[in-house]
Amino acid sequence: MLQSVWAQLALAMSALAGTAAIADARRMRRRNFDRVGFMPWSMIFILSLVIAVCATAFALKGY
């Protein structure tokens, strides 16, 4: 049961990391540099990727 929760968390964080990577790439290619965004996509990507890796390790270990 708990192993499934870790796997679901890993999947959700992987999806969030992918979304953040795409959003950060779009932000870097914007035409009007004066229109800055408020979402820290790079930080969201890094944190969600770290959580996804840890959750995957916990799911595989069986915690």
PDB file of N, H, CA, C and O in Angstrom:
ATOM      1  N   MET A   1       0.823  -1.196   0.000  1.00  0.00           N
ATOM      2  CA  MET A   1       0.000   0.000   0.000  1.00  0.00           C
ATOM      3  C   MET A   1       0.862   1.253   0.000  1.00  0.00           C
ATOM      4  O   MET A   1       0.684   2.137  -0.839  1.00  0.00           O
ATOM      5  N   LEU A   2       1.793   1.328   0.937  1.00  0.00           N
ATOM      6  H   LEU A   2       1.937   0.611   1.619  1.00  0.00           H
ATOM      7  CA  LEU A   2       2.642   2.512   1.023  1.00  0.00           C
ATOM      8  C   LEU A   2       3.572   2.612  -0.181  1.00  0.00           C
ATOM      9  O   LEU A   2       3.915   3.706  -0.629  1.00  0.00           O
ATOM     10  N   GLN A   3       3.972   1.452  -0.696  1.00  0.00           N
ATOM     11  H   GLN A   3       3.693   0.563  -0.332  1.00  0.00           H
ATOM     12  CA  GLN A   3       4.822   1.444  -1.875  1.00  0.00           C
ATOM     13  C   GLN A   3       4.098   2.098  -3.054  1.00  0.00           C
ATOM     14  O   GLN A   3       4.713   2.796  -3.861  1.00  0.00           O
ATOM     15  N   SER A   4       2.804   1.867  -3.142  1.00  0.00           N
ATOM     16  H   SER A   4       2.305   1.300  -2.487  1.00  0.00           H
ATOM     17  CA  SER A   4       2.006   2.466  -4.203  1.00  0.00           C
ATOM     18  C   SER A   4       1.933   3.985  -4.048  1.00  0.00           C
ATOM     19  O   SER A   4       1.928   4.713  -5.040  1.00  0.00           O
ATOM     20  N   VAL A   5       1.876   4.455  -2.814  1.00  0.00           N
ATOM     21  H   VAL A   5       1.879   3.863  -2.008  1.00  0.00           H
ATOM     22  CA  VAL A   5       1.836   5.899  -2.571  1.00  0.00           C
ATOM     23  C   VAL A   5       3.134   6.545  -3.038  1.00  0.00           C
ATOM     24  O   VAL A   5       3.110   7.609  -3.657  1.00  0.00           O
ATOM     25  N   TRP A   6       4.266   5.909  -2.746  1.00  0.00           N
ATOM     26  H   TRP A   6       4.286   5.045  -2.243  1.00  0.00           H
ATOM     27  CA  TRP A   6       5.552   6.442  -3.193  1.00  0.00           C
ATOM     28  C   TRP A   6       5.637   6.461  -4.716  1.00  0.00           C
ATOM     29  O   TRP A   6       6.146   7.415  -5.304  1.00  0.00           O
ATOM     30  N   ALA A   7       5.137   5.407  -5.348  1.00  0.00           N
ATOM     31  H   ALA A   7       4.723   4.632  -4.870  1.00  0.00           H
ATOM     32  CA  ALA A   7       5.159   5.346  -6.811  1.00  0.00           C
ATOM     33  C   ALA A   7       4.263   6.423  -7.419  1.00  0.00           C
ATOM     34  O   ALA A   7       4.625   7.037  -8.422  1.00  0.00           O
ATOM     35  N   GLN A   8       3.109   6.651  -6.822  1.00  0.00           N
ATOM     36  H   GLN A   8       2.815   6.151  -6.007  1.00  0.00           H
ATOM     37  CA  GLN A   8       2.214   7.699  -7.317  1.00  0.00           C
ATOM     38  C   GLN A   8       2.837   9.078  -7.138  1.00  0.00           C
ATOM     39  O   GLN A   8       2.721   9.936  -8.013  1.00  0.00           O
ATOM     40  N   LEU A   9       3.495   9.287  -6.009  1.00  0.00           N
ATOM     41  H   LEU A   9       3.589   8.590  -5.298  1.00  0.00           H
ATOM     42  CA  LEU A   9       4.177  10.560  -5.781  1.00  0.00           C
ATOM     43  C   LEU A   9       5.295  10.760  -6.797  1.00  0.00           C
ATOM     44  O   LEU A   9       5.466  11.857  -7.328  1.00  0.00           O
ATOM     45  N   ALA A  10       6.051   9.707  -7.068  1.00  0.00           N
ATOM     46  H   ALA A  10       5.911   8.815  -6.636  1.00  0.00           H
ATOM     47  CA  ALA A  10       7.134   9.797  -8.050  1.00  0.00           C
ATOM     48  C   ALA A  10       6.586  10.132  -9.433  1.00  0.00           C
ATOM     49  O   ALA A  10       7.172  10.941 -10.153  1.00  0.00           O
ATOM     50  N   LEU A  11       5.484   9.525  -9.802  1.00  0.00           N
ATOM     51  H   LEU A  11       5.009   8.868  -9.217  1.00  0.00           H
ATOM     52  CA  LEU A  11       4.878   9.796 -11.103  1.00  0.00           C
ATOM     53  C   LEU A  11       4.366  11.231 -11.188  1.00  0.00           C
ATOM     54  O   LEU A  11       4.555  11.901 -12.204  1.00  0.00           O
ATOM     55  N   ALA A  12       3.727  11.699 -10.135  1.00  0.00           N
ATOM     56  H   ALA A  12       3.574  11.155  -9.310  1.00  0.00           H
ATOM     57  CA  ALA A  12       3.204  13.070 -10.125  1.00  0.00           C
ATOM     58  C   ALA A  12       4.337  14.096 -10.179  1.00  0.00           C
ATOM     59  O   ALA A  12       4.241  15.093 -10.895  1.00  0.00           O
ATOM     60  N   MET A  13       5.393  13.856  -9.431  1.00  0.00           N
ATOM     61  H   MET A  13       5.471  13.047  -8.849  1.00  0.00           H
ATOM     62  CA  MET A  13       6.513  14.795  -9.429  1.00  0.00           C
ATOM     63  C   MET A  13       7.273  14.764 -10.753  1.00  0.00           C
ATOM     64  O   MET A  13       7.807  15.785 -11.185  1.00  0.00           O
ATOM     65  N   SER A  14       7.323  13.607 -11.391  1.00  0.00           N
ATOM     66  H   SER A  14       6.888  12.778 -11.040  1.00  0.00           H
ATOM     67  CA  SER A  14       7.946  13.529 -12.714  1.00  0.00           C
ATOM     68  C   SER A  14       7.148  14.338 -13.730  1.00  0.00           C
ATOM     69  O   SER A  14       7.721  15.027 -14.574  1.00  0.00           O
ATOM     70  N   ALA A  15       5.831  14.251 -13.643  1.00  0.00           N
ATOM     71  H   ALA A  15       5.365  13.691 -12.958  1.00  0.00           H
ATOM     72  CA  ALA A  15       4.983  15.040 -14.538  1.00  0.00           C
ATOM     73  C   ALA A  15       5.154  16.533 -14.273  1.00  0.00           C
ATOM     74  O   ALA A  15       5.198  17.333 -15.208  1.00  0.00           O
ATOM     75  N   LEU A  16       5.250  16.903 -13.008  1.00  0.00           N
ATOM     76  H   LEU A  16       5.214  16.253 -12.248  1.00  0.00           H
ATOM     77  CA  LEU A  16       5.463  18.309 -12.664  1.00  0.00           C
ATOM     78  C   LEU A  16       6.826  18.787 -13.151  1.00  0.00           C
ATOM     79  O   LEU A  16       6.950  19.914 -13.629  1.00  0.00           O
ATOM     80  N   ALA A  17       7.845  17.945 -13.035  1.00  0.00           N
ATOM     81  H   ALA A  17       7.744  17.029 -12.647  1.00  0.00           H
ATOM     82  CA  ALA A  17       9.179  18.312 -13.515  1.00  0.00           C
ATOM     83  C   ALA A  17       9.170  18.515 -15.026  1.00  0.00           C
ATOM     84  O   ALA A  17       9.796  19.444 -15.535  1.00  0.00           O
ATOM     85  N   GLY A  18       8.466  17.653 -15.736  1.00  0.00           N
ATOM     86  H   GLY A  18       7.957  16.898 -15.323  1.00  0.00           H
ATOM     87  CA  GLY A  18       8.363  17.820 -17.186  1.00  0.00           C
ATOM     88  C   GLY A  18       7.645  19.099 -17.567  1.00  0.00           C
ATOM     89  O   GLY A  18       8.064  19.809 -18.481  1.00  0.00           O
ATOM     90  N   THR A  19       6.569  19.387 -16.869  1.00  0.00           N
ATOM     91  H   THR A  19       6.228  18.810 -16.126  1.00  0.00           H
ATOM     92  CA  THR A  19       5.823  20.621 -17.120  1.00  0.00           C
ATOM     93  C   THR A  19       6.677  21.847 -16.823  1.00  0.00           C
ATOM     94  O   THR A  19       6.653  22.820 -17.577  1.00  0.00           O
ATOM     95  N   ALA A  20       7.423  21.804 -15.738  1.00  0.00           N
ATOM     96  H   ALA A  20       7.443  21.013 -15.126  1.00  0.00           H
ATOM     97  CA  ALA A  20       8.280  22.938 -15.373  1.00  0.00           C
ATOM     98  C   ALA A  20       9.411  23.120 -16.378  1.00  0.00           C
ATOM     99  O   ALA A  20       9.791  24.251 -16.682  1.00  0.00           O
ATOM    100  N   ALA A  21       9.952  22.022 -16.897  1.00  0.00           N
ATOM    101  H   ALA A  21       9.644  21.103 -16.651  1.00  0.00           H
ATOM    102  CA  ALA A  21      11.019  22.123 -17.894  1.00  0.00           C
ATOM    103  C   ALA A  21      10.500  22.768 -19.178  1.00  0.00           C
ATOM    104  O   ALA A  21      11.171  23.611 -19.773  1.00  0.00           O
ATOM    105  N   ILE A  22       9.309  22.368 -19.595  1.00  0.00           N
ATOM    106  H   ILE A  22       8.764  21.684 -19.111  1.00  0.00           H
ATOM    107  CA  ILE A  22       8.711  22.964 -20.801  1.00  0.00           C
ATOM    108  C   ILE A  22       8.401  24.439 -20.574  1.00  0.00           C
ATOM    109  O   ILE A  22       8.656  25.270 -21.446  1.00  0.00           O
ATOM    110  N   ALA A  23       7.859  24.764 -19.417  1.00  0.00           N
ATOM    111  H   ALA A  23       7.653  24.090 -18.708  1.00  0.00           H
ATOM    112  CA  ALA A  23       7.526  26.162 -19.115  1.00  0.00           C
ATOM    113  C   ALA A  23       8.781  27.027 -19.031  1.00  0.00           C
ATOM    114  O   ALA A  23       8.770  28.177 -19.469  1.00  0.00           O
ATOM    115  N   ASP A  24       9.858  26.484 -18.473  1.00  0.00           N
ATOM    116  H   ASP A  24       9.866  25.550 -18.117  1.00  0.00           H
ATOM    117  CA  ASP A  24      11.104  27.243 -18.386  1.00  0.00           C
ATOM    118  C   ASP A  24      11.696  27.465 -19.775  1.00  0.00           C
ATOM    119  O   ASP A  24      12.228  28.538 -20.059  1.00  0.00           O
ATOM    120  N   ALA A  25      11.607  26.464 -20.634  1.00  0.00           N
ATOM    121  H   ALA A  25      11.175  25.592 -20.404  1.00  0.00           H
ATOM    122  CA  ALA A  25      12.105  26.623 -22.004  1.00  0.00           C
ATOM    123  C   ALA A  25      11.298  27.680 -22.752  1.00  0.00           C
ATOM    124  O   ALA A  25      11.858  28.478 -23.504  1.00  0.00           O
ATOM    125  N   ARG A  26       9.981  27.682 -22.544  1.00  0.00           N
ATOM    126  H   ARG A  26       9.527  27.034 -21.934  1.00  0.00           H
ATOM    127  CA  ARG A  26       9.147  28.708 -23.175  1.00  0.00           C
ATOM    128  C   ARG A  26       9.491  30.095 -22.644  1.00  0.00           C
ATOM    129  O   ARG A  26       9.495  31.070 -23.396  1.00  0.00           O
ATOM    130  N   ARG A  27       9.779  30.180 -21.347  1.00  0.00           N
ATOM    131  H   ARG A  27       9.776  29.388 -20.736  1.00  0.00           H
ATOM    132  CA  ARG A  27      10.123  31.476 -20.745  1.00  0.00           C
ATOM    133  C   ARG A  27      11.435  32.001 -21.313  1.00  0.00           C
ATOM    134  O   ARG A  27      11.585  33.206 -21.519  1.00  0.00           O
ATOM    135  N   MET A  28      12.376  31.114 -21.563  1.00  0.00           N
ATOM    136  H   MET A  28      12.254  30.136 -21.395  1.00  0.00           H
ATOM    137  CA  MET A  28      13.672  31.539 -22.100  1.00  0.00           C
ATOM    138  C   MET A  28      13.568  32.019 -23.552  1.00  0.00           C
ATOM    139  O   MET A  28      14.383  32.828 -23.996  1.00  0.00           O
ATOM    140  N   ARG A  29      12.570  31.525 -24.291  1.00  0.00           N
ATOM    141  H   ARG A  29      11.908  30.868 -23.930  1.00  0.00           H
ATOM    142  CA  ARG A  29      12.428  31.894 -25.699  1.00  0.00           C
ATOM    143  C   ARG A  29      11.422  33.008 -25.938  1.00  0.00           C
ATOM    144  O   ARG A  29      11.061  33.254 -27.089  1.00  0.00           O
ATOM    145  N   ARG A  30      10.964  33.678 -24.920  1.00  0.00           N
ATOM    146  H   ARG A  30      11.258  33.479 -23.985  1.00  0.00           H
ATOM    147  CA  ARG A  30       9.936  34.706 -25.115  1.00  0.00           C
ATOM    148  C   ARG A  30      10.501  35.876 -25.924  1.00  0.00           C
ATOM    149  O   ARG A  30      11.698  36.159 -25.881  1.00  0.00           O
ATOM    150  N   ARG A  31       9.629  36.536 -26.650  1.00  0.00           N
ATOM    151  H   ARG A  31       8.657  36.305 -26.686  1.00  0.00           H
ATOM    152  CA  ARG A  31      10.052  37.632 -27.520  1.00  0.00           C
ATOM    153  C   ARG A  31      10.211  38.940 -26.751  1.00  0.00           C
ATOM    154  O   ARG A  31      11.160  39.688 -26.984  1.00  0.00           O
ATOM    155  N   ASN A  32       9.291  39.214 -25.843  1.00  0.00           N
ATOM    156  H   ASN A  32       8.520  38.606 -25.654  1.00  0.00           H
ATOM    157  CA  ASN A  32       9.314  40.470 -25.107  1.00  0.00           C
ATOM    158  C   ASN A  32       9.942  40.216 -23.733  1.00  0.00           C
ATOM    159  O   ASN A  32       9.293  39.674 -22.838  1.00  0.00           O
ATOM    160  N   PHE A  33      11.187  40.604 -23.575  1.00  0.00           N
ATOM    161  H   PHE A  33      11.715  41.044 -24.301  1.00  0.00           H
ATOM    162  CA  PHE A  33      11.909  40.336 -22.334  1.00  0.00           C
ATOM    163  C   PHE A  33      11.442  41.211 -21.175  1.00  0.00           C
ATOM    164  O   PHE A  33      11.791  40.954 -20.022  1.00  0.00           O
ATOM    165  N   ASP A  34      10.664  42.232 -21.473  1.00  0.00           N
ATOM    166  H   ASP A  34      10.381  42.440 -22.409  1.00  0.00           H
ATOM    167  CA  ASP A  34      10.138  43.083 -20.409  1.00  0.00           C
ATOM    168  C   ASP A  34       8.972  42.428 -19.673  1.00  0.00           C
ATOM    169  O   ASP A  34       8.631  42.843 -18.565  1.00  0.00           O
ATOM    170  N   ARG A  35       8.366  41.420 -20.269  1.00  0.00           N
ATOM    171  H   ARG A  35       8.644  41.083 -21.169  1.00  0.00           H
ATOM    172  CA  ARG A  35       7.251  40.707 -19.626  1.00  0.00           C
ATOM    173  C   ARG A  35       7.817  39.531 -18.837  1.00  0.00           C
ATOM    174  O   ARG A  35       7.930  38.416 -19.347  1.00  0.00           O
ATOM    175  N   VAL A  36       8.160  39.798 -17.611  1.00  0.00           N
ATOM    176  H   VAL A  36       8.068  40.704 -17.197  1.00  0.00           H
ATOM    177  CA  VAL A  36       8.736  38.743 -16.778  1.00  0.00           C
ATOM    178  C   VAL A  36       7.620  37.956 -16.099  1.00  0.00           C
ATOM    179  O   VAL A  36       6.549  38.494 -15.815  1.00  0.00           O
ATOM    180  N   GLY A  37       7.880  36.697 -15.846  1.00  0.00           N
ATOM    181  H   GLY A  37       8.749  36.260 -16.077  1.00  0.00           H
ATOM    182  CA  GLY A  37       6.903  35.857 -15.164  1.00  0.00           C
ATOM    183  C   GLY A  37       7.153  35.853 -13.667  1.00  0.00           C
ATOM    184  O   GLY A  37       8.156  36.380 -13.187  1.00  0.00           O
ATOM    185  N   PHE A  38       6.227  35.252 -12.941  1.00  0.00           N
ATOM    186  H   PHE A  38       5.411  34.823 -13.331  1.00  0.00           H
ATOM    187  CA  PHE A  38       6.368  35.216 -11.488  1.00  0.00           C
ATOM    188  C   PHE A  38       6.619  33.811 -10.965  1.00  0.00           C
ATOM    189  O   PHE A  38       6.842  33.633  -9.768  1.00  0.00           O
ATOM    190  N   MET A  39       6.586  32.805 -11.840  1.00  0.00           N
ATOM    191  H   MET A  39       6.404  32.950 -12.813  1.00  0.00           H
ATOM    192  CA  MET A  39       6.798  31.428 -11.392  1.00  0.00           C
ATOM    193  C   MET A  39       8.279  31.071 -11.496  1.00  0.00           C
ATOM    194  O   MET A  39       8.881  31.258 -12.553  1.00  0.00           O
ATOM    195  N   PRO A  40       8.870  30.565 -10.426  1.00  0.00           N
ATOM    196  CA  PRO A  40      10.284  30.157 -10.483  1.00  0.00           C
ATOM    197  C   PRO A  40      10.404  28.748 -11.085  1.00  0.00           C
ATOM    198  O   PRO A  40      10.611  27.779 -10.355  1.00  0.00           O
ATOM    199  N   TRP A  41      10.273  28.636 -12.410  1.00  0.00           N
ATOM    200  H   TRP A  41      10.104  29.423 -13.003  1.00  0.00           H
ATOM    201  CA  TRP A  41      10.204  27.325 -13.055  1.00  0.00           C
ATOM    202  C   TRP A  41      11.454  26.492 -12.831  1.00  0.00           C
ATOM    203  O   TRP A  41      11.362  25.273 -12.693  1.00  0.00           O
ATOM    204  N   SER A  42      12.612  27.120 -12.792  1.00  0.00           N
ATOM    205  H   SER A  42      12.687  28.111 -12.904  1.00  0.00           H
ATOM    206  CA  SER A  42      13.851  26.358 -12.574  1.00  0.00           C
ATOM    207  C   SER A  42      13.851  25.700 -11.196  1.00  0.00           C
ATOM    208  O   SER A  42      14.220  24.533 -11.067  1.00  0.00           O
ATOM    209  N   MET A  43      13.445  26.430 -10.183  1.00  0.00           N
ATOM    210  H   MET A  43      13.146  27.379 -10.288  1.00  0.00           H
ATOM    211  CA  MET A  43      13.397  25.882  -8.825  1.00  0.00           C
ATOM    212  C   MET A  43      12.329  24.794  -8.708  1.00  0.00           C
ATOM    213  O   MET A  43      12.545  23.776  -8.051  1.00  0.00           O
ATOM    214  N   ILE A  44      11.189  25.010  -9.341  1.00  0.00           N
ATOM    215  H   ILE A  44      11.014  25.837  -9.875  1.00  0.00           H
ATOM    216  CA  ILE A  44      10.134  23.990  -9.331  1.00  0.00           C
ATOM    217  C   ILE A  44      10.630  22.720 -10.000  1.00  0.00           C
ATOM    218  O   ILE A  44      10.357  21.620  -9.519  1.00  0.00           O
ATOM    219  N   PHE A  45      11.358  22.859 -11.106  1.00  0.00           N
ATOM    220  H   PHE A  45      11.579  23.752 -11.496  1.00  0.00           H
ATOM    221  CA  PHE A  45      11.901  21.696 -11.805  1.00  0.00           C
ATOM    222  C   PHE A  45      12.878  20.927 -10.925  1.00  0.00           C
ATOM    223  O   PHE A  45      12.791  19.704 -10.815  1.00  0.00           O
ATOM    224  N   ILE A  46      13.800  21.637 -10.304  1.00  0.00           N
ATOM    225  H   ILE A  46      13.871  22.631 -10.394  1.00  0.00           H
ATOM    226  CA  ILE A  46      14.823  20.979  -9.487  1.00  0.00           C
ATOM    227  C   ILE A  46      14.200  20.281  -8.282  1.00  0.00           C
ATOM    228  O   ILE A  46      14.521  19.125  -8.003  1.00  0.00           O
ATOM    229  N   LEU A  47      13.323  20.964  -7.572  1.00  0.00           N
ATOM    230  H   LEU A  47      13.062  21.902  -7.798  1.00  0.00           H
ATOM    231  CA  LEU A  47      12.704  20.363  -6.383  1.00  0.00           C
ATOM    232  C   LEU A  47      11.830  19.163  -6.731  1.00  0.00           C
ATOM    233  O   LEU A  47      11.870  18.142  -6.044  1.00  0.00           O
ATOM    234  N   SER A  48      11.045  19.283  -7.792  1.00  0.00           N
ATOM    235  H   SER A  48      11.012  20.112  -8.350  1.00  0.00           H
ATOM    236  CA  SER A  48      10.186  18.156  -8.156  1.00  0.00           C
ATOM    237  C   SER A  48      11.000  16.976  -8.661  1.00  0.00           C
ATOM    238  O   SER A  48      10.609  15.827  -8.455  1.00  0.00           O
ATOM    239  N   LEU A  49      12.114  17.234  -9.312  1.00  0.00           N
ATOM    240  H   LEU A  49      12.432  18.167  -9.479  1.00  0.00           H
ATOM    241  CA  LEU A  49      12.974  16.141  -9.770  1.00  0.00           C
ATOM    242  C   LEU A  49      13.633  15.433  -8.592  1.00  0.00           C
ATOM    243  O   LEU A  49      13.727  14.206  -8.585  1.00  0.00           O
ATOM    244  N   VAL A  50      14.086  16.185  -7.604  1.00  0.00           N
ATOM    245  H   VAL A  50      14.009  17.182  -7.610  1.00  0.00           H
ATOM    246  CA  VAL A  50      14.688  15.576  -6.410  1.00  0.00           C
ATOM    247  C   VAL A  50      13.652  14.740  -5.657  1.00  0.00           C
ATOM    248  O   VAL A  50      13.947  13.628  -5.220  1.00  0.00           O
ATOM    249  N   ILE A  51      12.452  15.271  -5.509  1.00  0.00           N
ATOM    250  H   ILE A  51      12.212  16.174  -5.864  1.00  0.00           H
ATOM    251  CA  ILE A  51      11.394  14.524  -4.823  1.00  0.00           C
ATOM    252  C   ILE A  51      11.031  13.270  -5.609  1.00  0.00           C
ATOM    253  O   ILE A  51      10.783  12.219  -5.017  1.00  0.00           O
ATOM    254  N   ALA A  52      10.997  13.368  -6.939  1.00  0.00           N
ATOM    255  H   ALA A  52      11.198  14.221  -7.420  1.00  0.00           H
ATOM    256  CA  ALA A  52      10.673  12.203  -7.769  1.00  0.00           C
ATOM    257  C   ALA A  52      11.731  11.116  -7.626  1.00  0.00           C
ATOM    258  O   ALA A  52      11.395   9.934  -7.550  1.00  0.00           O
ATOM    259  N   VAL A  53      12.991  11.497  -7.588  1.00  0.00           N
ATOM    260  H   VAL A  53      13.264  12.457  -7.650  1.00  0.00           H
ATOM    261  CA  VAL A  53      14.070  10.509  -7.436  1.00  0.00           C
ATOM    262  C   VAL A  53      13.997   9.848  -6.064  1.00  0.00           C
ATOM    263  O   VAL A  53      14.132   8.629  -5.955  1.00  0.00           O
ATOM    264  N   CYS A  54      13.786  10.633  -5.029  1.00  0.00           N
ATOM    265  H   CYS A  54      13.676  11.623  -5.117  1.00  0.00           H
ATOM    266  CA  CYS A  54      13.681  10.065  -3.676  1.00  0.00           C
ATOM    267  C   CYS A  54      12.458   9.160  -3.545  1.00  0.00           C
ATOM    268  O   CYS A  54      12.545   8.087  -2.949  1.00  0.00           O
ATOM    269  N   ALA A  55      11.336   9.578  -4.089  1.00  0.00           N
ATOM    270  H   ALA A  55      11.266  10.450  -4.573  1.00  0.00           H
ATOM    271  CA  ALA A  55      10.122   8.760  -4.014  1.00  0.00           C
ATOM    272  C   ALA A  55      10.284   7.465  -4.801  1.00  0.00           C
ATOM    273  O   ALA A  55       9.777   6.422  -4.387  1.00  0.00           O
ATOM    274  N   THR A  56      10.983   7.522  -5.925  1.00  0.00           N
ATOM    275  H   THR A  56      11.395   8.369  -6.261  1.00  0.00           H
ATOM    276  CA  THR A  56      11.256   6.303  -6.690  1.00  0.00           C
ATOM    277  C   THR A  56      12.133   5.356  -5.894  1.00  0.00           C
ATOM    278  O   THR A  56      11.897   4.148  -5.877  1.00  0.00           O
ATOM    279  N   ALA A  57      13.140   5.899  -5.237  1.00  0.00           N
ATOM    280  H   ALA A  57      13.331   6.880  -5.251  1.00  0.00           H
ATOM    281  CA  ALA A  57      14.018   5.058  -4.416  1.00  0.00           C
ATOM    282  C   ALA A  57      13.242   4.417  -3.269  1.00  0.00           C
ATOM    283  O   ALA A  57      13.433   3.237  -2.975  1.00  0.00           O
ATOM    284  N   PHE A  58      12.375   5.179  -2.625  1.00  0.00           N
ATOM    285  H   PHE A  58      12.220   6.137  -2.863  1.00  0.00           H
ATOM    286  CA  PHE A  58      11.567   4.623  -1.534  1.00  0.00           C
ATOM    287  C   PHE A  58      10.594   3.564  -2.043  1.00  0.00           C
ATOM    288  O   PHE A  58      10.362   2.558  -1.373  1.00  0.00           O
ATOM    289  N   ALA A  59      10.024   3.788  -3.226  1.00  0.00           N
ATOM    290  H   ALA A  59      10.212   4.605  -3.771  1.00  0.00           H
ATOM    291  CA  ALA A  59       9.086   2.810  -3.790  1.00  0.00           C
ATOM    292  C   ALA A  59       9.803   1.511  -4.136  1.00  0.00           C
ATOM    293  O   ALA A  59       9.275   0.424  -3.903  1.00  0.00           O
ATOM    294  N   LEU A  60      10.999   1.626  -4.690  1.00  0.00           N
ATOM    295  H   LEU A  60      11.428   2.509  -4.879  1.00  0.00           H
ATOM    296  CA  LEU A  60      11.753   0.424  -5.045  1.00  0.00           C
ATOM    297  C   LEU A  60      12.278  -0.301  -3.812  1.00  0.00           C
ATOM    298  O   LEU A  60      12.359  -1.529  -3.792  1.00  0.00           O
ATOM    299  N   LYS A  61      12.633   0.462  -2.790  1.00  0.00           N
ATOM    300  H   LYS A  61      12.568   1.460  -2.807  1.00  0.00           H
ATOM    301  CA  LYS A  61      13.140  -0.133  -1.551  1.00  0.00           C
ATOM    302  C   LYS A  61      12.021  -0.807  -0.762  1.00  0.00           C
ATOM    303  O   LYS A  61      12.256  -1.795  -0.066  1.00  0.00           O
ATOM    304  N   GLY A  62      10.823  -0.280  -0.870  1.00  0.00           N
ATOM    305  H   GLY A  62      10.632   0.523  -1.436  1.00  0.00           H
ATOM    306  CA  GLY A  62       9.686  -0.891  -0.197  1.00  0.00           C
ATOM    307  C   GLY A  62       9.296  -0.240   1.110  1.00  0.00           C
ATOM    308  O   GLY A  62       8.657  -0.879   1.946  1.00  0.00           O
ATOM    309  N   TYR A  63       9.663   1.013   1.309  1.00  0.00           N
ATOM    310  H   TYR A  63      10.182   1.531   0.629  1.00  0.00           H
ATOM    311  CA  TYR A  63       9.291   1.716   2.540  1.00  0.00           C
ATOM    312  C   TYR A  63       7.837   2.057   2.535  1.00  0.00           C
ATOM    313  O   TYR A  63       7.340   2.652   3.491  1.00  0.00           O
TER     314      TYR A  63
END
